Amino acid sequence: MSAEQLDLDGEECVLNTRHDITDLRLAEDALRDSEARLMEAQRIGHVGSWSLDLASLRLIWSDEIYRIYER
């Protein structure tokens, strides 16, 4: 939510803007739940995952990969 005081033709007004972030919060919660389920499945199955960003050559390992390789 934001508000700004304006002068419109000599009359003082307040412009109020509001954004409903309910859908954003629900999506964030769903993503967190999904990530937690993936981590638990990898832990139980002793299977990890990794990804490589070719542009930056950044390698990202899951927690289970670190456990598998004792790092």
mmCIF file of the N, C-alpha and C atoms, coordinates in Angstrom:
data_MODEL
# 
_entry.id   MODEL 
# 
loop_
_atom_site.group_PDB 
_atom_site.id 
_atom_site.type_symbol 
_atom_site.label_atom_id 
_atom_site.label_alt_id 
_atom_site.label_comp_id 
_atom_site.label_asym_id 
_atom_site.label_entity_id 
_atom_site.label_seq_id 
_atom_site.pdbx_PDB_ins_code 
_atom_site.Cartn_x 
_atom_site.Cartn_y 
_atom_site.Cartn_z 
_atom_site.occupancy 
_atom_site.B_iso_or_equiv 
_atom_site.pdbx_formal_charge 
_atom_site.auth_seq_id 
_atom_site.auth_comp_id 
_atom_site.auth_asym_id 
_atom_site.auth_atom_id 
_atom_site.pdbx_PDB_model_num 
ATOM 1   N N  . MET A 1 1  ? 0.847  -1.160  0.000   1.00 0.00 ? 1  MET A N  1 
ATOM 2   C CA . MET A 1 1  ? 0.000  0.000   0.000   1.00 0.00 ? 1  MET A CA 1 
ATOM 3   C C  . MET A 1 1  ? 0.900  1.233   0.000   1.00 0.00 ? 1  MET A C  1 
ATOM 4   N N  . SER A 1 2  ? 0.512  2.221   -0.776  1.00 0.00 ? 2  SER A N  1 
ATOM 5   C CA . SER A 1 2  ? 1.259  3.474   -0.783  1.00 0.00 ? 2  SER A CA 1 
ATOM 6   C C  . SER A 1 2  ? 0.270  4.632   -0.924  1.00 0.00 ? 2  SER A C  1 
ATOM 7   N N  . ALA A 1 3  ? 0.692  5.786   -0.452  1.00 0.00 ? 3  ALA A N  1 
ATOM 8   C CA . ALA A 1 3  ? -0.143 6.977   -0.537  1.00 0.00 ? 3  ALA A CA 1 
ATOM 9   C C  . ALA A 1 3  ? 0.745  8.175   -0.857  1.00 0.00 ? 3  ALA A C  1 
ATOM 10  N N  . GLU A 1 4  ? 0.164  9.088   -1.626  1.00 0.00 ? 4  GLU A N  1 
ATOM 11  C CA . GLU A 1 4  ? 0.897  10.294  -2.006  1.00 0.00 ? 4  GLU A CA 1 
ATOM 12  C C  . GLU A 1 4  ? -0.074 11.467  -2.007  1.00 0.00 ? 4  GLU A C  1 
ATOM 13  N N  . GLN A 1 5  ? 0.367  12.580  -1.436  1.00 0.00 ? 5  GLN A N  1 
ATOM 14  C CA . GLN A 1 5  ? -0.468 13.774  -1.402  1.00 0.00 ? 5  GLN A CA 1 
ATOM 15  C C  . GLN A 1 5  ? -0.271 14.552  -2.695  1.00 0.00 ? 5  GLN A C  1 
ATOM 16  N N  . LEU A 1 6  ? -1.391 14.947  -3.341  1.00 0.00 ? 6  LEU A N  1 
ATOM 17  C CA . LEU A 1 6  ? -1.349 15.669  -4.610  1.00 0.00 ? 6  LEU A CA 1 
ATOM 18  C C  . LEU A 1 6  ? -2.175 16.942  -4.519  1.00 0.00 ? 6  LEU A C  1 
ATOM 19  N N  . ASP A 1 7  ? -1.861 17.877  -5.377  1.00 0.00 ? 7  ASP A N  1 
ATOM 20  C CA . ASP A 1 7  ? -2.651 19.106  -5.510  1.00 0.00 ? 7  ASP A CA 1 
ATOM 21  C C  . ASP A 1 7  ? -3.257 19.089  -6.901  1.00 0.00 ? 7  ASP A C  1 
ATOM 22  N N  . LEU A 1 8  ? -4.568 18.921  -6.986  1.00 0.00 ? 8  LEU A N  1 
ATOM 23  C CA . LEU A 1 8  ? -5.272 18.913  -8.264  1.00 0.00 ? 8  LEU A CA 1 
ATOM 24  C C  . LEU A 1 8  ? -6.157 20.152  -8.356  1.00 0.00 ? 8  LEU A C  1 
ATOM 25  N N  . ASP A 1 9  ? -5.745 21.083  -9.199  1.00 0.00 ? 9  ASP A N  1 
ATOM 26  C CA . ASP A 1 9  ? -6.483 22.336  -9.404  1.00 0.00 ? 9  ASP A CA 1 
ATOM 27  C C  . ASP A 1 9  ? -6.791 23.042  -8.086  1.00 0.00 ? 9  ASP A C  1 
ATOM 28  N N  . GLY A 1 10 ? -5.772 23.101  -7.210  1.00 0.00 ? 10 GLY A N  1 
ATOM 29  C CA . GLY A 1 10 ? -5.922 23.790  -5.937  1.00 0.00 ? 10 GLY A CA 1 
ATOM 30  C C  . GLY A 1 10 ? -6.563 22.960  -4.845  1.00 0.00 ? 10 GLY A C  1 
ATOM 31  N N  . GLU A 1 11 ? -6.987 21.778  -5.138  1.00 0.00 ? 11 GLU A N  1 
ATOM 32  C CA . GLU A 1 11 ? -7.615 20.912  -4.136  1.00 0.00 ? 11 GLU A CA 1 
ATOM 33  C C  . GLU A 1 11 ? -6.613 19.830  -3.724  1.00 0.00 ? 11 GLU A C  1 
ATOM 34  N N  . GLU A 1 12 ? -6.372 19.739  -2.413  1.00 0.00 ? 12 GLU A N  1 
ATOM 35  C CA . GLU A 1 12 ? -5.434 18.724  -1.926  1.00 0.00 ? 12 GLU A CA 1 
ATOM 36  C C  . GLU A 1 12 ? -6.129 17.368  -1.912  1.00 0.00 ? 12 GLU A C  1 
ATOM 37  N N  . CYS A 1 13 ? -5.451 16.403  -2.499  1.00 0.00 ? 13 CYS A N  1 
ATOM 38  C CA . CYS A 1 13 ? -6.001 15.050  -2.594  1.00 0.00 ? 13 CYS A CA 1 
ATOM 39  C C  . CYS A 1 13 ? -4.934 14.051  -2.161  1.00 0.00 ? 13 CYS A C  1 
ATOM 40  N N  . VAL A 1 14 ? -5.385 12.861  -1.865  1.00 0.00 ? 14 VAL A N  1 
ATOM 41  C CA . VAL A 1 14 ? -4.467 11.771  -1.533  1.00 0.00 ? 14 VAL A CA 1 
ATOM 42  C C  . VAL A 1 14 ? -4.700 10.656  -2.542  1.00 0.00 ? 14 VAL A C  1 
ATOM 43  N N  . LEU A 1 15 ? -3.618 10.256  -3.201  1.00 0.00 ? 15 LEU A N  1 
ATOM 44  C CA . LEU A 1 15 ? -3.672 9.136   -4.130  1.00 0.00 ? 15 LEU A CA 1 
ATOM 45  C C  . LEU A 1 15 ? -3.213 7.894   -3.360  1.00 0.00 ? 15 LEU A C  1 
ATOM 46  N N  . ASN A 1 16 ? -4.085 6.930   -3.278  1.00 0.00 ? 16 ASN A N  1 
ATOM 47  C CA . ASN A 1 16 ? -3.822 5.713   -2.511  1.00 0.00 ? 16 ASN A CA 1 
ATOM 48  C C  . ASN A 1 16 ? -3.790 4.535   -3.477  1.00 0.00 ? 16 ASN A C  1 
ATOM 49  N N  . THR A 1 17 ? -2.709 3.755   -3.421  1.00 0.00 ? 17 THR A N  1 
ATOM 50  C CA . THR A 1 17 ? -2.560 2.583   -4.281  1.00 0.00 ? 17 THR A CA 1 
ATOM 51  C C  . THR A 1 17 ? -2.403 1.358   -3.393  1.00 0.00 ? 17 THR A C  1 
ATOM 52  N N  . ARG A 1 18 ? -3.106 0.310   -3.777  1.00 0.00 ? 18 ARG A N  1 
ATOM 53  C CA . ARG A 1 18 ? -3.057 -0.916  -2.991  1.00 0.00 ? 18 ARG A CA 1 
ATOM 54  C C  . ARG A 1 18 ? -2.938 -2.095  -3.939  1.00 0.00 ? 18 ARG A C  1 
ATOM 55  N N  . HIS A 1 19 ? -2.082 -3.068  -3.589  1.00 0.00 ? 19 HIS A N  1 
ATOM 56  C CA . HIS A 1 19 ? -1.897 -4.267  -4.408  1.00 0.00 ? 19 HIS A CA 1 
ATOM 57  C C  . HIS A 1 19 ? -2.255 -5.486  -3.564  1.00 0.00 ? 19 HIS A C  1 
ATOM 58  N N  . ASP A 1 20 ? -3.092 -6.332  -4.112  1.00 0.00 ? 20 ASP A N  1 
ATOM 59  C CA . ASP A 1 20 ? -3.443 -7.575  -3.438  1.00 0.00 ? 20 ASP A CA 1 
ATOM 60  C C  . ASP A 1 20 ? -2.361 -8.601  -3.747  1.00 0.00 ? 20 ASP A C  1 
ATOM 61  N N  . ILE A 1 21 ? -1.650 -9.034  -2.715  1.00 0.00 ? 21 ILE A N  1 
ATOM 62  C CA . ILE A 1 21 ? -0.554 -9.983  -2.905  1.00 0.00 ? 21 ILE A CA 1 
ATOM 63  C C  . ILE A 1 21 ? -0.929 -11.382 -2.424  1.00 0.00 ? 21 ILE A C  1 
ATOM 64  N N  . THR A 1 22 ? -2.211 -11.640 -2.272  1.00 0.00 ? 22 THR A N  1 
ATOM 65  C CA . THR A 1 22 ? -2.671 -12.944 -1.804  1.00 0.00 ? 22 THR A CA 1 
ATOM 66  C C  . THR A 1 22 ? -2.185 -14.063 -2.714  1.00 0.00 ? 22 THR A C  1 
ATOM 67  N N  . ASP A 1 23 ? -2.365 -13.905 -4.026  1.00 0.00 ? 23 ASP A N  1 
ATOM 68  C CA . ASP A 1 23 ? -1.940 -14.954 -4.962  1.00 0.00 ? 23 ASP A CA 1 
ATOM 69  C C  . ASP A 1 23 ? -0.432 -15.163 -4.909  1.00 0.00 ? 23 ASP A C  1 
ATOM 70  N N  . LEU A 1 24 ? 0.329  -14.091 -4.765  1.00 0.00 ? 24 LEU A N  1 
ATOM 71  C CA . LEU A 1 24 ? 1.776  -14.190 -4.660  1.00 0.00 ? 24 LEU A CA 1 
ATOM 72  C C  . LEU A 1 24 ? 2.165  -14.989 -3.422  1.00 0.00 ? 24 LEU A C  1 
ATOM 73  N N  . ARG A 1 25 ? 1.541  -14.688 -2.288  1.00 0.00 ? 25 ARG A N  1 
ATOM 74  C CA . ARG A 1 25 ? 1.836  -15.411 -1.041  1.00 0.00 ? 25 ARG A CA 1 
ATOM 75  C C  . ARG A 1 25 ? 1.471  -16.883 -1.162  1.00 0.00 ? 25 ARG A C  1 
ATOM 76  N N  . LEU A 1 26 ? 0.341  -17.178 -1.779  1.00 0.00 ? 26 LEU A N  1 
ATOM 77  C CA . LEU A 1 26 ? -0.063 -18.574 -1.957  1.00 0.00 ? 26 LEU A CA 1 
ATOM 78  C C  . LEU A 1 26 ? 0.930  -19.320 -2.853  1.00 0.00 ? 26 LEU A C  1 
ATOM 79  N N  . ALA A 1 27 ? 1.397  -18.669 -3.900  1.00 0.00 ? 27 ALA A N  1 
ATOM 80  C CA . ALA A 1 27 ? 2.376  -19.292 -4.799  1.00 0.00 ? 27 ALA A CA 1 
ATOM 81  C C  . ALA A 1 27 ? 3.700  -19.519 -4.074  1.00 0.00 ? 27 ALA A C  1 
ATOM 82  N N  . GLU A 1 28 ? 4.134  -18.566 -3.261  1.00 0.00 ? 28 GLU A N  1 
ATOM 83  C CA . GLU A 1 28 ? 5.366  -18.725 -2.492  1.00 0.00 ? 28 GLU A CA 1 
ATOM 84  C C  . GLU A 1 28 ? 5.253  -19.898 -1.513  1.00 0.00 ? 28 GLU A C  1 
ATOM 85  N N  . ASP A 1 29 ? 4.105  -20.009 -0.841  1.00 0.00 ? 29 ASP A N  1 
ATOM 86  C CA . ASP A 1 29 ? 3.870  -21.120 0.093   1.00 0.00 ? 29 ASP A CA 1 
ATOM 87  C C  . ASP A 1 29 ? 3.893  -22.458 -0.636  1.00 0.00 ? 29 ASP A C  1 
ATOM 88  N N  . ALA A 1 30 ? 3.257  -22.513 -1.810  1.00 0.00 ? 30 ALA A N  1 
ATOM 89  C CA . ALA A 1 30 ? 3.220  -23.754 -2.588  1.00 0.00 ? 30 ALA A CA 1 
ATOM 90  C C  . ALA A 1 30 ? 4.634  -24.137 -3.047  1.00 0.00 ? 30 ALA A C  1 
ATOM 91  N N  . LEU A 1 31 ? 5.434  -23.164 -3.447  1.00 0.00 ? 31 LEU A N  1 
ATOM 92  C CA . LEU A 1 31 ? 6.806  -23.427 -3.868  1.00 0.00 ? 31 LEU A CA 1 
ATOM 93  C C  . LEU A 1 31 ? 7.635  -23.957 -2.701  1.00 0.00 ? 31 LEU A C  1 
ATOM 94  N N  . ARG A 1 32 ? 7.496  -23.341 -1.527  1.00 0.00 ? 32 ARG A N  1 
ATOM 95  C CA . ARG A 1 32 ? 8.219  -23.809 -0.344  1.00 0.00 ? 32 ARG A CA 1 
ATOM 96  C C  . ARG A 1 32 ? 7.840  -25.246 0.002   1.00 0.00 ? 32 ARG A C  1 
ATOM 97  N N  . ASP A 1 33 ? 6.539  -25.556 -0.056  1.00 0.00 ? 33 ASP A N  1 
ATOM 98  C CA . ASP A 1 33 ? 6.071  -26.915 0.227   1.00 0.00 ? 33 ASP A CA 1 
ATOM 99  C C  . ASP A 1 33 ? 6.643  -27.909 -0.785  1.00 0.00 ? 33 ASP A C  1 
ATOM 100 N N  . SER A 1 34 ? 6.644  -27.540 -2.054  1.00 0.00 ? 34 SER A N  1 
ATOM 101 C CA . SER A 1 34 ? 7.160  -28.412 -3.100  1.00 0.00 ? 34 SER A CA 1 
ATOM 102 C C  . SER A 1 34 ? 8.658  -28.661 -2.915  1.00 0.00 ? 34 SER A C  1 
ATOM 103 N N  . GLU A 1 35 ? 9.409  -27.615 -2.599  1.00 0.00 ? 35 GLU A N  1 
ATOM 104 C CA . GLU A 1 35 ? 10.843 -27.766 -2.369  1.00 0.00 ? 35 GLU A CA 1 
ATOM 105 C C  . GLU A 1 35 ? 11.114 -28.664 -1.173  1.00 0.00 ? 35 GLU A C  1 
ATOM 106 N N  . ALA A 1 36 ? 10.313 -28.528 -0.118  1.00 0.00 ? 36 ALA A N  1 
ATOM 107 C CA . ALA A 1 36 ? 10.488 -29.368 1.067   1.00 0.00 ? 36 ALA A CA 1 
ATOM 108 C C  . ALA A 1 36 ? 10.201 -30.833 0.743   1.00 0.00 ? 36 ALA A C  1 
ATOM 109 N N  . ARG A 1 37 ? 9.160  -31.091 -0.054  1.00 0.00 ? 37 ARG A N  1 
ATOM 110 C CA . ARG A 1 37 ? 8.853  -32.472 -0.450  1.00 0.00 ? 37 ARG A CA 1 
ATOM 111 C C  . ARG A 1 37 ? 9.962  -33.060 -1.312  1.00 0.00 ? 37 ARG A C  1 
ATOM 112 N N  . LEU A 1 38 ? 10.521 -32.264 -2.222  1.00 0.00 ? 38 LEU A N  1 
ATOM 113 C CA . LEU A 1 38 ? 11.624 -32.733 -3.061  1.00 0.00 ? 38 LEU A CA 1 
ATOM 114 C C  . LEU A 1 38 ? 12.837 -33.081 -2.206  1.00 0.00 ? 38 LEU A C  1 
ATOM 115 N N  . MET A 1 39 ? 13.189 -32.212 -1.270  1.00 0.00 ? 39 MET A N  1 
ATOM 116 C CA . MET A 1 39 ? 14.336 -32.473 -0.405  1.00 0.00 ? 39 MET A CA 1 
ATOM 117 C C  . MET A 1 39 ? 14.124 -33.749 0.408   1.00 0.00 ? 39 MET A C  1 
ATOM 118 N N  . GLU A 1 40 ? 12.918 -33.942 0.924   1.00 0.00 ? 40 GLU A N  1 
ATOM 119 C CA . GLU A 1 40 ? 12.622 -35.145 1.702   1.00 0.00 ? 40 GLU A CA 1 
ATOM 120 C C  . GLU A 1 40 ? 12.683 -36.391 0.827   1.00 0.00 ? 40 GLU A C  1 
ATOM 121 N N  . ALA A 1 41 ? 12.166 -36.323 -0.382  1.00 0.00 ? 41 ALA A N  1 
ATOM 122 C CA . ALA A 1 41 ? 12.209 -37.472 -1.297  1.00 0.00 ? 41 ALA A CA 1 
ATOM 123 C C  . ALA A 1 41 ? 13.651 -37.804 -1.660  1.00 0.00 ? 41 ALA A C  1 
ATOM 124 N N  . GLN A 1 42 ? 14.475 -36.795 -1.888  1.00 0.00 ? 42 GLN A N  1 
ATOM 125 C CA . GLN A 1 42 ? 15.879 -37.042 -2.206  1.00 0.00 ? 42 GLN A CA 1 
ATOM 126 C C  . GLN A 1 42 ? 16.602 -37.660 -1.009  1.00 0.00 ? 42 GLN A C  1 
ATOM 127 N N  . ARG A 1 43 ? 16.273 -37.195 0.191   1.00 0.00 ? 43 ARG A N  1 
ATOM 128 C CA . ARG A 1 43 ? 16.899 -37.740 1.394   1.00 0.00 ? 43 ARG A CA 1 
ATOM 129 C C  . ARG A 1 43 ? 16.519 -39.205 1.572   1.00 0.00 ? 43 ARG A C  1 
ATOM 130 N N  . ILE A 1 44 ? 15.239 -39.510 1.438   1.00 0.00 ? 44 ILE A N  1 
ATOM 131 C CA . ILE A 1 44 ? 14.763 -40.885 1.621   1.00 0.00 ? 44 ILE A CA 1 
ATOM 132 C C  . ILE A 1 44 ? 15.345 -41.806 0.557   1.00 0.00 ? 44 ILE A C  1 
ATOM 133 N N  . GLY A 1 45 ? 15.378 -41.359 -0.685  1.00 0.00 ? 45 GLY A N  1 
ATOM 134 C CA . GLY A 1 45 ? 15.857 -42.185 -1.794  1.00 0.00 ? 45 GLY A CA 1 
ATOM 135 C C  . GLY A 1 45 ? 17.352 -42.145 -2.010  1.00 0.00 ? 45 GLY A C  1 
ATOM 136 N N  . HIS A 1 46 ? 18.052 -41.339 -1.209  1.00 0.00 ? 46 HIS A N  1 
ATOM 137 C CA . HIS A 1 46 ? 19.500 -41.164 -1.371  1.00 0.00 ? 46 HIS A CA 1 
ATOM 138 C C  . HIS A 1 46 ? 19.844 -40.816 -2.820  1.00 0.00 ? 46 HIS A C  1 
ATOM 139 N N  . VAL A 1 47 ? 19.074 -39.893 -3.366  1.00 0.00 ? 47 VAL A N  1 
ATOM 140 C CA . VAL A 1 47 ? 19.271 -39.402 -4.732  1.00 0.00 ? 47 VAL A CA 1 
ATOM 141 C C  . VAL A 1 47 ? 19.331 -37.882 -4.647  1.00 0.00 ? 47 VAL A C  1 
ATOM 142 N N  . GLY A 1 48 ? 20.308 -37.311 -5.271  1.00 0.00 ? 48 GLY A N  1 
ATOM 143 C CA . GLY A 1 48 ? 20.425 -35.863 -5.265  1.00 0.00 ? 48 GLY A CA 1 
ATOM 144 C C  . GLY A 1 48 ? 20.213 -35.289 -6.648  1.00 0.00 ? 48 GLY A C  1 
ATOM 145 N N  . SER A 1 49 ? 20.344 -33.994 -6.730  1.00 0.00 ? 49 SER A N  1 
ATOM 146 C CA . SER A 1 49 ? 20.214 -33.332 -8.024  1.00 0.00 ? 49 SER A CA 1 
ATOM 147 C C  . SER A 1 49 ? 21.206 -32.179 -8.089  1.00 0.00 ? 49 SER A C  1 
ATOM 148 N N  . TRP A 1 50 ? 21.503 -31.775 -9.295  1.00 0.00 ? 50 TRP A N  1 
ATOM 149 C CA . TRP A 1 50 ? 22.383 -30.641 -9.492  1.00 0.00 ? 50 TRP A CA 1 
ATOM 150 C C  . TRP A 1 50 ? 21.952 -29.901 -10.749 1.00 0.00 ? 50 TRP A C  1 
ATOM 151 N N  . SER A 1 51 ? 22.364 -28.645 -10.833 1.00 0.00 ? 51 SER A N  1 
ATOM 152 C CA . SER A 1 51 ? 22.113 -27.875 -12.046 1.00 0.00 ? 51 SER A CA 1 
ATOM 153 C C  . SER A 1 51 ? 23.334 -27.017 -12.327 1.00 0.00 ? 51 SER A C  1 
ATOM 154 N N  . LEU A 1 52 ? 23.544 -26.760 -13.602 1.00 0.00 ? 52 LEU A N  1 
ATOM 155 C CA . LEU A 1 52 ? 24.678 -25.958 -14.045 1.00 0.00 ? 52 LEU A CA 1 
ATOM 156 C C  . LEU A 1 52 ? 24.158 -24.811 -14.897 1.00 0.00 ? 52 LEU A C  1 
ATOM 157 N N  . ASP A 1 53 ? 24.461 -23.591 -14.471 1.00 0.00 ? 53 ASP A N  1 
ATOM 158 C CA . ASP A 1 53 ? 24.133 -22.403 -15.249 1.00 0.00 ? 53 ASP A CA 1 
ATOM 159 C C  . ASP A 1 53 ? 25.280 -22.196 -16.233 1.00 0.00 ? 53 ASP A C  1 
ATOM 160 N N  . LEU A 1 54 ? 25.036 -22.464 -17.508 1.00 0.00 ? 54 LEU A N  1 
ATOM 161 C CA . LEU A 1 54 ? 26.099 -22.391 -18.505 1.00 0.00 ? 54 LEU A CA 1 
ATOM 162 C C  . LEU A 1 54 ? 26.629 -20.980 -18.711 1.00 0.00 ? 54 LEU A C  1 
ATOM 163 N N  . ALA A 1 55 ? 25.794 -19.991 -18.524 1.00 0.00 ? 55 ALA A N  1 
ATOM 164 C CA . ALA A 1 55 ? 26.237 -18.608 -18.731 1.00 0.00 ? 55 ALA A CA 1 
ATOM 165 C C  . ALA A 1 55 ? 27.278 -18.201 -17.688 1.00 0.00 ? 55 ALA A C  1 
ATOM 166 N N  . SER A 1 56 ? 27.049 -18.589 -16.421 1.00 0.00 ? 56 SER A N  1 
ATOM 167 C CA . SER A 1 56 ? 27.975 -18.196 -15.350 1.00 0.00 ? 56 SER A CA 1 
ATOM 168 C C  . SER A 1 56 ? 28.871 -19.341 -14.895 1.00 0.00 ? 56 SER A C  1 
ATOM 169 N N  . LEU A 1 57 ? 28.609 -20.547 -15.420 1.00 0.00 ? 57 LEU A N  1 
ATOM 170 C CA . LEU A 1 57 ? 29.310 -21.765 -15.003 1.00 0.00 ? 57 LEU A CA 1 
ATOM 171 C C  . LEU A 1 57 ? 29.145 -22.022 -13.503 1.00 0.00 ? 57 LEU A C  1 
ATOM 172 N N  . ARG A 1 58 ? 27.998 -21.644 -12.979 1.00 0.00 ? 58 ARG A N  1 
ATOM 173 C CA . ARG A 1 58 ? 27.693 -21.855 -11.561 1.00 0.00 ? 58 ARG A CA 1 
ATOM 174 C C  . ARG A 1 58 ? 27.012 -23.209 -11.402 1.00 0.00 ? 58 ARG A C  1 
ATOM 175 N N  . LEU A 1 59 ? 27.593 -24.048 -10.563 1.00 0.00 ? 59 LEU A N  1 
ATOM 176 C CA . LEU A 1 59 ? 27.075 -25.380 -10.296 1.00 0.00 ? 59 LEU A CA 1 
ATOM 177 C C  . LEU A 1 59 ? 26.353 -25.363 -8.950  1.00 0.00 ? 59 LEU A C  1 
ATOM 178 N N  . ILE A 1 60 ? 25.136 -25.878 -8.928  1.00 0.00 ? 60 ILE A N  1 
ATOM 179 C CA . ILE A 1 60 ? 24.331 -25.905 -7.700  1.00 0.00 ? 60 ILE A CA 1 
ATOM 180 C C  . ILE A 1 60 ? 23.984 -27.351 -7.390  1.00 0.00 ? 60 ILE A C  1 
ATOM 181 N N  . TRP A 1 61 ? 24.362 -27.803 -6.196  1.00 0.00 ? 61 TRP A N  1 
ATOM 182 C CA . TRP A 1 61 ? 24.068 -29.153 -5.736  1.00 0.00 ? 61 TRP A CA 1 
ATOM 183 C C  . TRP A 1 61 ? 22.936 -29.115 -4.717  1.00 0.00 ? 61 TRP A C  1 
ATOM 184 N N  . SER A 1 62 ? 22.122 -30.174 -4.691  1.00 0.00 ? 62 SER A N  1 
ATOM 185 C CA . SER A 1 62 ? 21.120 -30.312 -3.639  1.00 0.00 ? 62 SER A CA 1 
ATOM 186 C C  . SER A 1 62 ? 21.809 -30.740 -2.345  1.00 0.00 ? 62 SER A C  1 
ATOM 187 N N  . ASP A 1 63 ? 21.111 -30.600 -1.233  1.00 0.00 ? 63 ASP A N  1 
ATOM 188 C CA . ASP A 1 63 ? 21.665 -31.018 0.054   1.00 0.00 ? 63 ASP A CA 1 
ATOM 189 C C  . ASP A 1 63 ? 22.049 -32.491 0.043   1.00 0.00 ? 63 ASP A C  1 
ATOM 190 N N  . GLU A 1 64 ? 21.256 -33.324 -0.627  1.00 0.00 ? 64 GLU A N  1 
ATOM 191 C CA . GLU A 1 64 ? 21.533 -34.758 -0.650  1.00 0.00 ? 64 GLU A CA 1 
ATOM 192 C C  . GLU A 1 64 ? 22.814 -35.070 -1.421  1.00 0.00 ? 64 GLU A C  1 
ATOM 193 N N  . ILE A 1 65 ? 23.114 -34.335 -2.465  1.00 0.00 ? 65 ILE A N  1 
ATOM 194 C CA . ILE A 1 65 ? 24.377 -34.528 -3.193  1.00 0.00 ? 65 ILE A CA 1 
ATOM 195 C C  . ILE A 1 65 ? 25.546 -34.270 -2.249  1.00 0.00 ? 65 ILE A C  1 
ATOM 196 N N  . TYR A 1 66 ? 25.444 -33.211 -1.435  1.00 0.00 ? 66 TYR A N  1 
ATOM 197 C CA . TYR A 1 66 ? 26.507 -32.935 -0.462  1.00 0.00 ? 66 TYR A CA 1 
ATOM 198 C C  . TYR A 1 66 ? 26.656 -34.108 0.507   1.00 0.00 ? 66 TYR A C  1 
ATOM 199 N N  . ARG A 1 67 ? 25.528 -34.676 0.970   1.00 0.00 ? 67 ARG A N  1 
ATOM 200 C CA . ARG A 1 67 ? 25.594 -35.820 1.888   1.00 0.00 ? 67 ARG A CA 1 
ATOM 201 C C  . ARG A 1 67 ? 26.193 -37.043 1.205   1.00 0.00 ? 67 ARG A C  1 
ATOM 202 N N  . ILE A 1 68 ? 25.784 -37.298 -0.039  1.00 0.00 ? 68 ILE A N  1 
ATOM 203 C CA . ILE A 1 68 ? 26.293 -38.465 -0.779  1.00 0.00 ? 68 ILE A CA 1 
ATOM 204 C C  . ILE A 1 68 ? 27.811 -38.395 -0.903  1.00 0.00 ? 68 ILE A C  1 
ATOM 205 N N  . TYR A 1 69 ? 28.337 -37.230 -1.224  1.00 0.00 ? 69 TYR A N  1 
ATOM 206 C CA . TYR A 1 69 ? 29.769 -37.071 -1.422  1.00 0.00 ? 69 TYR A CA 1 
ATOM 207 C C  . TYR A 1 69 ? 30.484 -36.608 -0.147  1.00 0.00 ? 69 TYR A C  1 
ATOM 208 N N  . GLU A 1 70 ? 29.768 -36.666 0.980   1.00 0.00 ? 70 GLU A N  1 
ATOM 209 C CA . GLU A 1 70 ? 30.317 -36.320 2.304   1.00 0.00 ? 70 GLU A CA 1 
ATOM 210 C C  . GLU A 1 70 ? 31.022 -34.971 2.302   1.00 0.00 ? 70 GLU A C  1 
ATOM 211 N N  . ARG A 1 71 ? 30.336 -33.979 1.771   1.00 0.00 ? 71 ARG A N  1 
ATOM 212 C CA . ARG A 1 71 ? 30.874 -32.618 1.740   1.00 0.00 ? 71 ARG A CA 1 
ATOM 213 C C  . ARG A 1 71 ? 30.067 -31.739 2.643   1.00 0.00 ? 71 ARG A C  1 
# 
